[in-house]
Amino acid sequence: MDKTSEDFTRASLVYGTGFLQVSWKKDVRKLKFLKTKDIGKKKYEWKEEERVFYDAPYCEWVDNYALWYDWHNTDRKNKQYWFKRLVLTEGEIRRRYPMADTKRLEVALASDGGDLTDYASVRQEVRSLHDRIVRGAAAQSSSGVSGTSDKYTGTPSEIKMYEVFEWFRPFDDSYAVMVGSGNVPIFKDGEMPIPFDFKEAPFIEAAYLKIPGEFEGYGIPLILEDLS
């Protein structure tokens, strides 16, 4: 949790609100394990086994640029929907969603990857602009942030990436995952009940400066904009 907590805190300081996603993670893999006791031998014996690598509570930081939710300014418990966007490889998808329906998943993986834009690349562009200003260089005019990056589109062709959406609707007790350009829902019947007993979207938010009646908080950059 060290790095997760650091990212969570930094996001709260910079953006005003940081987000965590909590869940129960079970990572089961079928791999070949070395059975030869004497590693000095020229021939090794390998045996395929299915092992549990992780089976416990899990918590991960959620990038503010990857989380979209009910825009109404209400408490978290009253929000109608939450979307979390990821860009994953086939192997990551299979490992992250072991409960996916086999046929639906094959259809999703056979489609195009979808929009692979790295929306968080705006951070790099802002940092670059800031550096030019601080160093005294003439700031180049820009009509806005392009949001493009080679983070995903520049990967080797044999590593295919897919846009993935996790969709939570607490009031409908619905959880769905859509994959690829066709937004194919990969669970049986397209969705399943929210797999947590508390029946809420599994996101936790923390604001740096909480404003009464507001869902999102103020971060340090917004405070420094006007010190009067």
PyRosetta script that sets phi, psi and omega in degrees:
from pyrosetta import init, pose_from_sequence

init()
pose = pose_from_sequence("MDKTSEDFTRASLVYGTGFLQVSWKKDVRKLKFLKTKDIGKKKYEWKEEERVFYDAPYCEWVDNYALWYDWHNTDRKNKQYWFKRLVLTEGEIRRRYPMADTKRLEVALASDGGDLTDYASVRQEVRSLHDRIVRGAAAQSSSGVSGTSDKYTGTPSEIKMYEVFEWFRPFDDSYAVMVGSGNVPIFKDGEMPIPFDFKEAPFIEAAYLKIPGEFEGYGIPLILEDLS")
pose.set_psi(1, -6.0)
pose.set_omega(1, -175.7)
pose.set_phi(2, -60.0)
pose.set_psi(2, -56.1)
pose.set_omega(2, -178.7)
pose.set_phi(3, -65.9)
pose.set_psi(3, -38.7)
pose.set_omega(3, 178.7)
pose.set_phi(4, -59.7)
pose.set_psi(4, -44.2)
pose.set_omega(4, -180.0)
pose.set_phi(5, -66.0)
pose.set_psi(5, -37.6)
pose.set_omega(5, 178.7)
pose.set_phi(6, -65.0)
pose.set_psi(6, -46.3)
pose.set_omega(6, 178.7)
pose.set_phi(7, -62.8)
pose.set_psi(7, -41.4)
pose.set_omega(7, 179.4)
pose.set_phi(8, -59.7)
pose.set_psi(8, -46.3)
pose.set_omega(8, -178.9)
pose.set_phi(9, -68.2)
pose.set_psi(9, -43.9)
pose.set_omega(9, 179.5)
pose.set_phi(10, -61.5)
pose.set_psi(10, -41.3)
pose.set_omega(10, 179.3)
pose.set_phi(11, -61.8)
pose.set_psi(11, -39.3)
pose.set_omega(11, 178.8)
pose.set_phi(12, -64.8)
pose.set_psi(12, -41.0)
pose.set_omega(12, 179.9)
pose.set_phi(13, -67.2)
pose.set_psi(13, -40.8)
pose.set_omega(13, -174.8)
pose.set_phi(14, -83.2)
pose.set_psi(14, -50.6)
pose.set_omega(14, -173.7)
pose.set_phi(15, -94.0)
pose.set_psi(15, -9.9)
pose.set_omega(15, -179.3)
pose.set_phi(16, 97.6)
pose.set_psi(16, -29.8)
pose.set_omega(16, 179.3)
pose.set_phi(17, -141.8)
pose.set_psi(17, 132.7)
pose.set_omega(17, 174.8)
pose.set_phi(18, -110.9)
pose.set_psi(18, 154.9)
pose.set_omega(18, -176.1)
pose.set_phi(19, -131.0)
pose.set_psi(19, 141.8)
pose.set_omega(19, 171.7)
pose.set_phi(20, -121.0)
pose.set_psi(20, 152.5)
pose.set_omega(20, 172.2)
pose.set_phi(21, -120.4)
pose.set_psi(21, 125.3)
pose.set_omega(21, -178.7)
pose.set_phi(22, -109.7)
pose.set_psi(22, 148.3)
pose.set_omega(22, -178.5)
pose.set_phi(23, -165.7)
pose.set_psi(23, -178.9)
pose.set_omega(23, 169.2)
pose.set_phi(24, -110.7)
pose.set_psi(24, 120.5)
pose.set_omega(24, -175.6)
pose.set_phi(25, -106.5)
pose.set_psi(25, 130.4)
pose.set_omega(25, 174.3)
pose.set_phi(26, -126.4)
pose.set_psi(26, 114.3)
pose.set_omega(26, -176.6)
pose.set_phi(27, -111.5)
pose.set_psi(27, 104.6)
pose.set_omega(27, 179.8)
pose.set_phi(28, -114.3)
pose.set_psi(28, 127.4)
pose.set_omega(28, -177.3)
pose.set_phi(29, -130.4)
pose.set_psi(29, 144.5)
pose.set_omega(29, 174.7)
pose.set_phi(30, -105.9)
pose.set_psi(30, 110.4)
pose.set_omega(30, -174.9)
pose.set_phi(31, -138.1)
pose.set_psi(31, 169.7)
pose.set_omega(31, 177.7)
pose.set_phi(32, -96.2)
pose.set_psi(32, 126.8)
pose.set_omega(32, -177.5)
pose.set_phi(33, -115.1)
pose.set_psi(33, 145.0)
pose.set_omega(33, -177.2)
pose.set_phi(34, -73.2)
pose.set_psi(34, 126.2)
pose.set_omega(34, -180.0)
pose.set_phi(35, -107.0)
pose.set_psi(35, -13.2)
pose.set_omega(35, 179.9)
pose.set_phi(36, -68.9)
pose.set_psi(36, 124.8)
pose.set_omega(36, -178.7)
pose.set_phi(37, -80.4)
pose.set_psi(37, -38.1)
pose.set_omega(37, -178.8)
pose.set_phi(38, -93.0)
pose.set_psi(38, 102.9)
pose.set_omega(38, -176.3)
pose.set_phi(39, -74.8)
pose.set_psi(39, -3.9)
pose.set_omega(39, 176.7)
pose.set_phi(40, -80.2)
pose.set_psi(40, -11.2)
pose.set_omega(40, 179.0)
pose.set_phi(41, -68.5)
pose.set_psi(41, 152.9)
pose.set_omega(41, -179.8)
pose.set_phi(42, -80.7)
pose.set_psi(42, -22.6)
pose.set_omega(42, -178.9)
pose.set_phi(43, -117.8)
pose.set_psi(43, 126.0)
pose.set_omega(43, -178.8)
pose.set_phi(44, -102.7)
pose.set_psi(44, 148.7)
pose.set_omega(44, 177.4)
pose.set_phi(45, -108.0)
pose.set_psi(45, 126.4)
pose.set_omega(45, -179.7)
pose.set_phi(46, -116.8)
pose.set_psi(46, 143.8)
pose.set_omega(46, 178.6)
pose.set_phi(47, -132.8)
pose.set_psi(47, 129.6)
pose.set_omega(47, 179.8)
pose.set_phi(48, -77.9)
pose.set_psi(48, 127.8)
pose.set_omega(48, 179.6)
pose.set_phi(49, -139.1)
pose.set_psi(49, 155.4)
pose.set_omega(49, 174.1)
pose.set_phi(50, -103.5)
pose.set_psi(50, 119.8)
pose.set_omega(50, -176.7)
pose.set_phi(51, -126.9)
pose.set_psi(51, 151.9)
pose.set_omega(51, 176.9)
pose.set_phi(52, -92.6)
pose.set_psi(52, 117.5)
pose.set_omega(52, -179.6)
pose.set_phi(53, -91.4)
pose.set_psi(53, -26.3)
pose.set_omega(53, -179.6)
pose.set_phi(54, -157.6)
pose.set_psi(54, 133.3)
pose.set_omega(54, 178.3)
pose.set_phi(55, -153.8)
pose.set_psi(55, 84.9)
pose.set_omega(55, -173.1)
pose.set_phi(56, -169.5)
pose.set_psi(56, 173.6)
pose.set_omega(56, 174.3)
pose.set_phi(57, -58.6)
pose.set_psi(57, 149.5)
pose.set_omega(57, -175.0)
pose.set_phi(58, -141.5)
pose.set_psi(58, 144.8)
pose.set_omega(58, 179.6)
pose.set_phi(59, -139.9)
pose.set_psi(59, 135.6)
pose.set_omega(59, 179.0)
pose.set_phi(60, -137.0)
pose.set_psi(60, 148.4)
pose.set_omega(60, 176.6)
pose.set_phi(61, -75.3)
pose.set_psi(61, 143.5)
pose.set_omega(61, 178.9)
pose.set_phi(62, -112.6)
pose.set_psi(62, 123.1)
pose.set_omega(62, 178.4)
pose.set_phi(63, -64.9)
pose.set_psi(63, 133.2)
pose.set_omega(63, 179.7)
pose.set_phi(64, -59.5)
pose.set_psi(64, -27.1)
pose.set_omega(64, 180.0)
pose.set_phi(65, -80.8)
pose.set_psi(65, -4.5)
pose.set_omega(65, -176.9)
pose.set_phi(66, -114.4)
pose.set_psi(66, 3.4)
pose.set_omega(66, -177.4)
pose.set_phi(67, -120.1)
pose.set_psi(67, 122.1)
pose.set_omega(67, 177.6)
pose.set_phi(68, -121.6)
pose.set_psi(68, 139.1)
pose.set_omega(68, -176.3)
pose.set_phi(69, -148.1)
pose.set_psi(69, 171.7)
pose.set_omega(69, 179.1)
pose.set_phi(70, -46.9)
pose.set_psi(70, 117.8)
pose.set_omega(70, -173.0)
pose.set_phi(71, -73.5)
pose.set_psi(71, -13.7)
pose.set_omega(71, 179.1)
pose.set_phi(72, -60.8)
pose.set_psi(72, 136.2)
pose.set_omega(72, -175.5)
pose.set_phi(73, -79.1)
pose.set_psi(73, 74.8)
pose.set_omega(73, -179.2)
pose.set_phi(74, -126.3)
pose.set_psi(74, 170.7)
pose.set_omega(74, 176.2)
pose.set_phi(75, -62.6)
pose.set_psi(75, 158.6)
pose.set_omega(75, -179.7)
pose.set_phi(76, -55.7)
pose.set_psi(76, -41.1)
pose.set_omega(76, -176.3)
pose.set_phi(77, -66.5)
pose.set_psi(77, -16.2)
pose.set_omega(77, -179.2)
pose.set_phi(78, -102.7)
pose.set_psi(78, 2.0)
pose.set_omega(78, -179.4)
pose.set_phi(79, -77.9)
pose.set_psi(79, 138.0)
pose.set_omega(79, -172.5)
pose.set_phi(80, -79.7)
pose.set_psi(80, -29.0)
pose.set_omega(80, -175.8)
pose.set_phi(81, -154.0)
pose.set_psi(81, 156.7)
pose.set_omega(81, 175.2)
pose.set_phi(82, -140.1)
pose.set_psi(82, 135.5)
pose.set_omega(82, 173.7)
pose.set_phi(83, -120.2)
pose.set_psi(83, 131.0)
pose.set_omega(83, 171.0)
pose.set_phi(84, -117.0)
pose.set_psi(84, 126.2)
pose.set_omega(84, -178.0)
pose.set_phi(85, -101.9)
pose.set_psi(85, 135.1)
pose.set_omega(85, 175.0)
pose.set_phi(86, -134.9)
pose.set_psi(86, 160.6)
pose.set_omega(86, 170.6)
pose.set_phi(87, -124.2)
pose.set_psi(87, 114.2)
pose.set_omega(87, -170.4)
pose.set_phi(88, -131.0)
pose.set_psi(88, 159.2)
pose.set_omega(88, 172.1)
pose.set_phi(89, -86.1)
pose.set_psi(89, 170.1)
pose.set_omega(89, 178.6)
pose.set_phi(90, -59.0)
pose.set_psi(90, -43.7)
pose.set_omega(90, -179.9)
pose.set_phi(91, -61.2)
pose.set_psi(91, -40.7)
pose.set_omega(91, 178.9)
pose.set_phi(92, -66.6)
pose.set_psi(92, -37.9)
pose.set_omega(92, 179.5)
pose.set_phi(93, -65.0)
pose.set_psi(93, -47.0)
pose.set_omega(93, -179.5)
pose.set_phi(94, -62.7)
pose.set_psi(94, -36.8)
pose.set_omega(94, -179.2)
pose.set_phi(95, -76.2)
pose.set_psi(95, -34.3)
pose.set_omega(95, -177.1)
pose.set_phi(96, -78.1)
pose.set_psi(96, -31.0)
pose.set_omega(96, -177.2)
pose.set_phi(97, -125.1)
pose.set_psi(97, 69.8)
pose.set_omega(97, -178.6)
pose.set_phi(98, -66.5)
pose.set_psi(98, -15.9)
pose.set_omega(98, -178.8)
pose.set_phi(99, -89.2)
pose.set_psi(99, 6.6)
pose.set_omega(99, -178.9)
pose.set_phi(100, -65.9)
pose.set_psi(100, 147.5)
pose.set_omega(100, 175.9)
pose.set_phi(101, -72.1)
pose.set_psi(101, 129.5)
pose.set_omega(101, -173.2)
pose.set_phi(102, -58.1)
pose.set_psi(102, -48.0)
pose.set_omega(102, -177.0)
pose.set_phi(103, -66.8)
pose.set_psi(103, -43.6)
pose.set_omega(103, 179.7)
pose.set_phi(104, -63.4)
pose.set_psi(104, -39.6)
pose.set_omega(104, -179.4)
pose.set_phi(105, -65.6)
pose.set_psi(105, -39.0)
pose.set_omega(105, 178.7)
pose.set_phi(106, -63.8)
pose.set_psi(106, -39.5)
pose.set_omega(106, 177.4)
pose.set_phi(107, -63.5)
pose.set_psi(107, -42.9)
pose.set_omega(107, -179.3)
pose.set_phi(108, -64.3)
pose.set_psi(108, -42.2)
pose.set_omega(108, -177.3)
pose.set_phi(109, -73.8)
pose.set_psi(109, -19.1)
pose.set_omega(109, 178.3)
pose.set_phi(110, -81.6)
pose.set_psi(110, -12.0)
pose.set_omega(110, -178.9)
pose.set_phi(111, -86.0)
pose.set_psi(111, 175.1)
pose.set_omega(111, 174.8)
pose.set_phi(112, -67.3)
pose.set_psi(112, 160.7)
pose.set_omega(112, -176.2)
pose.set_phi(113, -69.0)
pose.set_psi(113, -23.7)
pose.set_omega(113, -177.8)
pose.set_phi(114, 94.9)
pose.set_psi(114, -160.6)
pose.set_omega(114, -179.3)
pose.set_phi(115, -77.2)
pose.set_psi(115, 111.8)
pose.set_omega(115, -177.0)
pose.set_phi(116, -102.8)
pose.set_psi(116, 17.8)
pose.set_omega(116, 179.5)
pose.set_phi(117, -60.2)
pose.set_psi(117, 135.3)
pose.set_omega(117, 175.3)
pose.set_phi(118, -90.1)
pose.set_psi(118, 92.7)
pose.set_omega(118, -176.7)
pose.set_phi(119, -63.9)
pose.set_psi(119, -27.4)
pose.set_omega(119, -179.4)
pose.set_phi(120, -74.4)
pose.set_psi(120, -4.5)
pose.set_omega(120, 178.8)
pose.set_phi(121, -64.3)
pose.set_psi(121, -12.8)
pose.set_omega(121, 176.7)
pose.set_phi(122, -57.2)
pose.set_psi(122, -28.3)
pose.set_omega(122, 179.0)
pose.set_phi(123, -63.0)
pose.set_psi(123, -41.9)
pose.set_omega(123, 179.8)
pose.set_phi(124, -66.6)
pose.set_psi(124, -39.3)
pose.set_omega(124, -178.3)
pose.set_phi(125, -68.9)
pose.set_psi(125, -39.0)
pose.set_omega(125, 177.8)
pose.set_phi(126, -65.7)
pose.set_psi(126, -41.2)
pose.set_omega(126, 179.4)
pose.set_phi(127, -63.5)
pose.set_psi(127, -40.7)
pose.set_omega(127, 179.6)
pose.set_phi(128, -64.2)
pose.set_psi(128, -43.1)
pose.set_omega(128, 178.6)
pose.set_phi(129, -64.3)
pose.set_psi(129, -40.8)
pose.set_omega(129, 179.6)
pose.set_phi(130, -62.0)
pose.set_psi(130, -42.2)
pose.set_omega(130, -180.0)
pose.set_phi(131, -62.8)
pose.set_psi(131, -40.6)
pose.set_omega(131, -179.7)
pose.set_phi(132, -64.6)
pose.set_psi(132, -38.4)
pose.set_omega(132, -178.7)
pose.set_phi(133, -70.2)
pose.set_psi(133, -44.3)
pose.set_omega(133, -178.2)
pose.set_phi(134, -63.7)
pose.set_psi(134, -37.7)
pose.set_omega(134, -178.6)
pose.set_phi(135, -80.2)
pose.set_psi(135, -2.1)
pose.set_omega(135, 176.3)
pose.set_phi(136, 87.0)
pose.set_psi(136, 2.9)
pose.set_omega(136, 179.4)
pose.set_phi(137, -73.7)
pose.set_psi(137, 151.9)
pose.set_omega(137, 178.8)
pose.set_phi(138, -66.3)
pose.set_psi(138, 122.0)
pose.set_omega(138, -179.8)
pose.set_phi(139, -70.0)
pose.set_psi(139, 126.6)
pose.set_omega(139, -179.8)
pose.set_phi(140, -74.3)
pose.set_psi(140, 139.6)
pose.set_omega(140, 179.6)
pose.set_phi(141, -68.0)
pose.set_psi(141, 141.7)
pose.set_omega(141, -178.6)
pose.set_phi(142, -143.7)
pose.set_psi(142, 137.4)
pose.set_omega(142, -179.3)
pose.set_phi(143, -83.3)
pose.set_psi(143, -4.6)
pose.set_omega(143, -179.6)
pose.set_phi(144, 153.5)
pose.set_psi(144, -178.4)
pose.set_omega(144, -179.8)
pose.set_phi(145, -91.5)
pose.set_psi(145, 128.7)
pose.set_omega(145, -175.3)
pose.set_phi(146, -74.1)
pose.set_psi(146, -32.1)
pose.set_omega(146, -180.0)
pose.set_phi(147, 74.2)
pose.set_psi(147, 12.2)
pose.set_omega(147, -179.4)
pose.set_phi(148, -97.6)
pose.set_psi(148, 152.2)
pose.set_omega(148, -178.6)
pose.set_phi(149, -162.5)
pose.set_psi(149, 154.9)
pose.set_omega(149, 176.6)
pose.set_phi(150, -89.5)
pose.set_psi(150, 10.3)
pose.set_omega(150, -176.9)
pose.set_phi(151, -56.5)
pose.set_psi(151, -40.3)
pose.set_omega(151, -179.7)
pose.set_phi(152, -110.9)
pose.set_psi(152, -43.9)
pose.set_omega(152, -175.4)
pose.set_phi(153, -71.1)
pose.set_psi(153, -18.3)
pose.set_omega(153, -179.7)
pose.set_phi(154, -91.7)
pose.set_psi(154, 6.4)
pose.set_omega(154, -179.7)
pose.set_phi(155, -73.0)
pose.set_psi(155, 154.3)
pose.set_omega(155, 178.3)
pose.set_phi(156, -54.9)
pose.set_psi(156, 148.9)
pose.set_omega(156, -174.7)
pose.set_phi(157, -61.6)
pose.set_psi(157, -27.9)
pose.set_omega(157, -179.2)
pose.set_phi(158, -76.6)
pose.set_psi(158, -11.1)
pose.set_omega(158, 176.9)
pose.set_phi(159, -103.4)
pose.set_psi(159, 90.2)
pose.set_omega(159, -177.2)
pose.set_phi(160, -81.1)
pose.set_psi(160, 134.3)
pose.set_omega(160, -179.6)
pose.set_phi(161, -108.4)
pose.set_psi(161, 151.6)
pose.set_omega(161, -179.7)
pose.set_phi(162, -131.2)
pose.set_psi(162, 138.9)
pose.set_omega(162, 171.7)
pose.set_phi(163, -79.0)
pose.set_psi(163, 131.1)
pose.set_omega(163, -176.2)
pose.set_phi(164, -128.4)
pose.set_psi(164, 137.3)
pose.set_omega(164, 175.8)
pose.set_phi(165, -121.2)
pose.set_psi(165, 128.4)
pose.set_omega(165, 169.1)
pose.set_phi(166, -99.3)
pose.set_psi(166, 126.4)
pose.set_omega(166, -171.9)
pose.set_phi(167, -121.9)
pose.set_psi(167, 117.7)
pose.set_omega(167, 178.6)
pose.set_phi(168, -113.2)
pose.set_psi(168, 130.7)
pose.set_omega(168, 174.7)
pose.set_phi(169, -128.4)
pose.set_psi(169, 89.0)
pose.set_omega(169, -173.9)
pose.set_phi(170, -58.1)
pose.set_psi(170, -38.1)
pose.set_omega(170, -176.3)
pose.set_phi(171, -73.0)
pose.set_psi(171, -19.2)
pose.set_omega(171, 176.4)
pose.set_phi(172, -103.1)
pose.set_psi(172, 1.1)
pose.set_omega(172, -176.1)
pose.set_phi(173, 49.5)
pose.set_psi(173, 54.1)
pose.set_omega(173, -175.0)
pose.set_phi(174, -129.8)
pose.set_psi(174, 137.3)
pose.set_omega(174, 176.0)
pose.set_phi(175, -134.9)
pose.set_psi(175, 127.2)
pose.set_omega(175, -179.3)
pose.set_phi(176, -137.8)
pose.set_psi(176, 154.8)
pose.set_omega(176, 175.5)
pose.set_phi(177, -130.0)
pose.set_psi(177, 125.0)
pose.set_omega(177, -179.7)
pose.set_phi(178, -112.0)
pose.set_psi(178, 138.4)
pose.set_omega(178, -174.1)
pose.set_phi(179, -128.4)
pose.set_psi(179, 139.1)
pose.set_omega(179, 171.4)
pose.set_phi(180, 80.8)
pose.set_psi(180, -179.3)
pose.set_omega(180, -176.7)
pose.set_phi(181, -64.3)
pose.set_psi(181, -26.7)
pose.set_omega(181, 179.4)
pose.set_phi(182, -87.1)
pose.set_psi(182, 2.2)
pose.set_omega(182, -177.5)
pose.set_phi(183, 47.6)
pose.set_psi(183, 51.3)
pose.set_omega(183, -177.8)
pose.set_phi(184, -75.3)
pose.set_psi(184, 121.4)
pose.set_omega(184, 176.0)
pose.set_phi(185, -72.2)
pose.set_psi(185, 126.8)
pose.set_omega(185, -169.1)
pose.set_phi(186, -97.9)
pose.set_psi(186, -1.3)
pose.set_omega(186, 176.7)
pose.set_phi(187, -90.6)
pose.set_psi(187, 156.1)
pose.set_omega(187, 176.6)
pose.set_phi(188, -59.2)
pose.set_psi(188, 134.8)
pose.set_omega(188, -176.0)
pose.set_phi(189, 66.1)
pose.set_psi(189, 8.7)
pose.set_omega(189, 174.9)
pose.set_phi(190, 90.0)
pose.set_psi(190, -22.7)
pose.set_omega(190, -178.0)
pose.set_phi(191, -158.4)
pose.set_psi(191, 172.3)
pose.set_omega(191, 176.7)
pose.set_phi(192, -144.7)
pose.set_psi(192, 161.9)
pose.set_omega(192, 173.3)
pose.set_phi(193, -60.8)
pose.set_psi(193, 152.3)
pose.set_omega(193, 178.0)
pose.set_phi(194, -57.4)
pose.set_psi(194, 121.7)
pose.set_omega(194, -171.2)
pose.set_phi(195, -80.9)
pose.set_psi(195, 32.7)
pose.set_omega(195, 176.7)
pose.set_phi(196, -128.8)
pose.set_psi(196, 141.0)
pose.set_omega(196, -178.2)
pose.set_phi(197, -64.9)
pose.set_psi(197, -25.7)
pose.set_omega(197, -179.6)
pose.set_phi(198, -78.4)
pose.set_psi(198, -9.2)
pose.set_omega(198, 171.2)
pose.set_phi(199, 53.3)
pose.set_psi(199, 40.2)
pose.set_omega(199, 175.2)
pose.set_phi(200, -128.3)
pose.set_psi(200, 164.2)
pose.set_omega(200, 172.5)
pose.set_phi(201, -63.7)
pose.set_psi(201, 136.3)
pose.set_omega(201, -170.8)
pose.set_phi(202, -83.4)
pose.set_psi(202, 43.3)
pose.set_omega(202, -178.4)
pose.set_phi(203, -114.0)
pose.set_psi(203, 140.8)
pose.set_omega(203, 178.3)
pose.set_phi(204, -121.1)
pose.set_psi(204, 127.5)
pose.set_omega(204, -179.9)
pose.set_phi(205, -112.5)
pose.set_psi(205, 151.0)
pose.set_omega(205, 175.8)
pose.set_phi(206, -141.6)
pose.set_psi(206, 127.0)
pose.set_omega(206, -178.4)
pose.set_phi(207, -98.7)
pose.set_psi(207, 144.9)
pose.set_omega(207, 176.4)
pose.set_phi(208, -72.2)
pose.set_psi(208, -53.6)
pose.set_omega(208, 175.9)
pose.set_phi(209, -122.7)
pose.set_psi(209, 105.1)
pose.set_omega(209, -176.6)
pose.set_phi(210, -79.4)
pose.set_psi(210, 130.0)
pose.set_omega(210, 178.5)
pose.set_phi(211, -102.6)
pose.set_psi(211, 127.8)
pose.set_omega(211, -179.5)
pose.set_phi(212, -53.6)
pose.set_psi(212, 130.4)
pose.set_omega(212, 177.4)
pose.set_phi(213, 80.9)
pose.set_psi(213, -0.5)
pose.set_omega(213, -179.1)
pose.set_phi(214, -109.9)
pose.set_psi(214, 143.0)
pose.set_omega(214, 177.5)
pose.set_phi(215, -77.5)
pose.set_psi(215, -46.8)
pose.set_omega(215, -178.8)
pose.set_phi(216, -90.4)
pose.set_psi(216, 150.3)
pose.set_omega(216, -179.4)
pose.set_phi(217, -99.6)
pose.set_psi(217, -179.0)
pose.set_omega(217, 177.1)
pose.set_phi(218, -101.7)
pose.set_psi(218, 136.6)
pose.set_omega(218, 175.9)
pose.set_phi(219, -99.2)
pose.set_psi(219, 174.3)
pose.set_omega(219, -177.7)
pose.set_phi(220, -60.1)
pose.set_psi(220, -44.0)
pose.set_omega(220, 179.9)
pose.set_phi(221, -58.3)
pose.set_psi(221, -39.7)
pose.set_omega(221, -179.2)
pose.set_phi(222, -68.5)
pose.set_psi(222, -35.9)
pose.set_omega(222, 178.3)
pose.set_phi(223, -66.7)
pose.set_psi(223, -40.7)
pose.set_omega(223, -177.6)
pose.set_phi(224, -73.0)
pose.set_psi(224, -13.6)
pose.set_omega(224, 178.7)
pose.set_phi(225, -61.0)
pose.set_psi(225, -34.4)
pose.set_omega(225, -177.4)
pose.set_phi(226, -141.6)
pose.set_psi(226, 103.9)
pose.set_omega(226, -179.7)
pose.set_phi(227, -97.2)
pose.set_psi(227, 7.2)
pose.set_omega(227, -178.0)
pose.set_phi(228, -73.5)
pose.dump_pdb("model.pdb")
